[in-house]
Amino acid sequence: MCFFGPISSLFDILTFVFLFFVFCPAVCGDGFAAFAGTTGQEQFIALFQTGWFLESMWTQILILHLLRTRKIPLLQSKPSRPVMLITMLGILFFTVLTFTPVGCLIGLTSMPFAYFGFLTVVVVLYLLLVTLAKSWYVKKYHELL
C-alpha cells in the first residue's frame, strides 16, 4: 500500500484537477462557484463524480492484471479467459451504469464522449507507471507483494 498507493493517488489528483478546472467547466459553461445553488451546479457535481467514479473503477479493475504476476501482463503473461471476461464485463458494467436510470439514482450521469479519450490516456499512463514501479519493486525486494 505504501508503494503502489501513492501512484493511484497521483492519478486521482490528476483526474480531479482535469475534471474540476477543465472538463466540467467546458461542459457546463463555467466554473463551479459561478453556479451557486443552481441546476448548473448539480450538473457540474454529477459530471465530476461520474468522471472520478469511472477513472477509479477502470484503474481498480485493471490493476489486478498488473499485480497478479511479476511478468508484463498481456505480453509475457496472459490471464485466463475468466479473468479477461470479468475484466471486460466489469469495465463495461460500470461504464454502462453511468448511462442508466440506476446510475442517475446514485448521482451519476452520462459522460460526453470526449471524456473517454482523457480516461483512456490516464488509465494507460497509470498502468505504465505501475508496471515500471512493479519492476523496480521486484528488483529491490525480490518478490511481488
Secondary structure as GFF3:
##gff-version 3
##sequence-region A 1 145
A	DSSP	alpha_helix	5	18	.	.	.	ID=ss1
A	DSSP	pi_helix	19	23	.	.	.	ID=ss2
A	DSSP	alpha_helix	24	28	.	.	.	ID=ss3
A	DSSP	three_ten_helix	32	35	.	.	.	ID=ss4
A	DSSP	alpha_helix	39	67	.	.	.	ID=ss5
A	DSSP	alpha_helix	81	97	.	.	.	ID=ss6
A	DSSP	alpha_helix	101	105	.	.	.	ID=ss7
A	DSSP	alpha_helix	113	141	.	.	.	ID=ss8
###
